[in-house]
């Protein structure tokens, strides 16, 4: 992900200072970008007392997001783009919010899918159609493959937290790794996840005029009212093709502090409560910042 961010910043004619952790990872970054990397890790780097920057992007694995963001806030960085989900635990997000308020800093959690060209087009079209009437969202992870990955056990044990940020619910039922969600008010909403079985990520959103289908999520088709056929939607996806989809627009919005495209810490804390309840996760002991 760091390389994807660097590619965007380079296009925007910004030269970031890159700090890595493992020598192997840093060498891979050098080989791919030709840019030198401070491979001492963020903690040691900050101990060298470098000049404080205004903007920072934290693009690490899930378990390292929280301590790195915390360190940057303590150091005085005012604008931080934190990769999703921001942290594994609700208490970590609470700590970040508390410290950000004390430091008068802004921490934004980046979900590049929000800025896919197909997502932005669909949002505009749905508004023109009069709004959303209903949607169906399937979030299925192949649990038999997840257990074999190199992710830390702590991350595997909280996989829903790490990946479920596209999912919201007001009412839900849980049984093992099978979830169903039915919204009680507003639009008709059905959300489903059946991890022990077959499935995929898929989304369908309906207005009075049409139904949009994202399957895969990076692409959109539409079905017009009165038709049973699905039509491709013609979009300018040059930017999403040249760069990791949604990332270019996300970085531009972050540097401009265009906040509407981001999830703030307060919102993420509220959602984390749902995710922990949905999955039945036990709360870990809170650490004092």
N, C-alpha and C positions, 0 to 999 in steps of 0.2 A: 504493500500500500504506500510506503514511503516513496518508492520510485514513481508511482502513479502521481502522487502529489508534486514531486519534483518536476516531472514533465510538464504539468500544468503551470507551475510557477515560472519555469523557464520560458514557456510560451508568453506569459504575461510580463516577461522581462524583469523578474525578481530573482535575486540570487540569495537563496536561503542558506543559513548555517545549519548543517546537518549533524546531529549527534546520534550515534548508534550505541549498541550495547555489545554484542558479540563480534569478535574479530572476523569471523566467517561471514556474518551478515553485512558487516561494513565493507569487506572486500568485495562481496557480490555487488553492493551498491556502487562501489568505485568502478568495477568492471563494466557495469551496465550504463553508467552515466558519465564516467570520466571525472567525477567530482570527488574531492577529498572529504573524508568523514572523520569527525572526532569519535574515536572508538572507545573512549574511556567510560561511557555511560553518563547519564544526565547528572547523577549525584556528584560524581567526581568533577564533571565539567563545571557545574555551578560553584563548587568549592574553589575553583580557580578565579572566581569573581569576574566573569566577563561582563561587558556592558549589557544592561538589561534591554531586551527587545520589546517592541510594542505588540507584535503578533507572534503567536506560536501555534503550530499544528502538532498534535500528539497522535501519531499513527503507529501504535504498537499492538502487541497481542493483548487480549482482554485483561489478564491479571496485572499487567503493567500500566494500564491506563490511569488508574486511580493514583498510585504513588507518584507518577510522573506529573500529572496535572497538579497534585498537591504541592510538589516541589516548585513548580513554575509559579504558582500563586504566592507561595512564601517568598519567592525571589522578587516578585513585584510585576510579573507580566500581566498586562491589563486585558488582553483579548486572546482567548484560547479557543481553538477549534479542536474538540475532543472527539475522536472516533467513537462510533457506536459500540457498545451501549453506554459507554462512559465509565461503568463500574459493574462489578458482579453483585454488589450488595446495596441495599437501600441506605444503610448507615453511611456507606462511603459517599454516596451522592449527597446525603445530608451534610457531611463534613465539608465537601467541596462547596456547597451552597453557602454554608456559614462563613467559610474563609473568603469566598469570593465577595460576599457582602462586606466583610471587614476590610478587604483590600480595595473595594470599589472596582472590582474586575468583572468581566463578562465571560462566562464559559458557555459555549454553544456546542451541542452534540450534533455531529454531522451524519445525516442519512442521505447519501447521494441518490438513492432511488427516488426521493422526493423531486429531484431536479432532472430526471430523465426527460428527454424531449417528448416522449410519448405520454408521460404523466402530466407535464405542463399543458400539452395540447388537450388532453382529456379533461383536465380541470376547467379550462376555458370553455370547452364545448358543453360540459355539464351545466355550467352557470348559464350559458346561453339557452339551454334546454329547459331551464327552470329548476335545476337542482337534482339531487340524487333521490330516487324512489326506493331502491333496494340494492344490496350487494351481497355477493357470496365470496368468501375468502377461504382458501385451503392452504394450510401451512403444515406440510408434512416433511419431516426429516427421516432419513433412513437410519434408524437407531442401530441396526446391525452393522453398519459401516462406521458410525461415529465412534463406537466402542473400540475400534481398531486403529483410530487415528492417534497421532502423537500429541494431541492436546493434553494439557495437564488434567489430572483427575478432578480437580476443583472446578474446572471449566465444564468438563463432561457432566458433572453432577448438577450443574446449573445451566444446561444447554438452552433451556427455554428463555432464560434471562438474556443470554448472549444473542439470541436470534429472533425473539418474539416481538421486537419493537414495532413491527408493522401491524400488530394485532391489538385491538382494544375491545373490551367488552363491559357491559353493564350487568349481565347475568350469565352464569356459566355453570357447567357441570363437568366434573373431572373424574376420570377412572384410569389410573395408571398413566400411560403415555397417550391416552385417547382423550381429546378435548372436543366439546361442542359448545357453541356460544350462540345465544339468542338475545338480541337487544330488545328491551322491553318498551322503549319509547322512540319516537322519531321514525327513521327509515327502517324497513325490514332488513335485518342483517343476520346472516348466517356465517359462522366461522367454524372451521373444522380442522382438526389435526389428528391423524391416526398413525402414529409413528411405528408401531410394530407391523403395520400392513404396507401395501403399496400406496403410492400417492406422489404428489408433487406440490410445488408452490403454484397457485393459480388465483386469479382475481377476476370477478365479473361485476360490473357496476351498471345499473340501469337507470335511465331517465325516462321521461314520457316518449321521447323520440327514438331512442336507440339503446342498445346494450353494448358496452365496451368489454372486451375480453383481453386479459393479460396472461398469456400462457405460451412462452415464458414471460416473466415480469418485465423484461426489457423490450417487449414488442406488444403492439396493440392492434386488435381487429375490432370492427364494429358490425353489429347486426341491426339494420333499420327496422322500425316497426312495420309489420306486415310482410316481413321477409324471413326466411329460415336460413339464408346463406350468410356467411361471414365474409366481410370485405376487408382487405388491407387498407390501412390509413396512410396516405402519402404524407411523409414528414421530412423535414430537413434534419437528418441525423449525422451530419458531417462531424460536428463537434463530439457527439457521443461515440462516434466511430474512431476518431483520431485519439481520443483520450478515454480513460475509464468512464463508462457512461455516468453522466450526472456530475462528475467530479469537477469539470471545468466551471460549470455554472455555480457549483457550491463554493469553490474557492473565490470566485469573483464576488459572490454575495457576502462571504465572510470578510473579505478585505474592505468591502463597502459597508459592512455592518448592516446589511439588509436582513433583518432578523426574522422576517415572516417565513423564511424557508428552513428555519432551524428549530430544534427542540431545546428548550432551556432546562435548567436543572430542576426547577420546581415541577414542570410538567413530567420530566422523566422520573422524579420521585413518586409522583402519583401513579404513573404507569407501572413502576417497579412493584408497588404494593399489589397491583392486580396480578402481575406475573408470578410473584412469590406465593400468592394464595392459589392461583390456578395450578401451579406445579406442586404445591404442598411443601415448599422449601422451608427448612428450619432457619430461623434468623441466627446469624453469627454474632458473636460478642463484639460490641462496638469498641473501637479504639479511639483514644482521645487525640485530637489533632494538636 
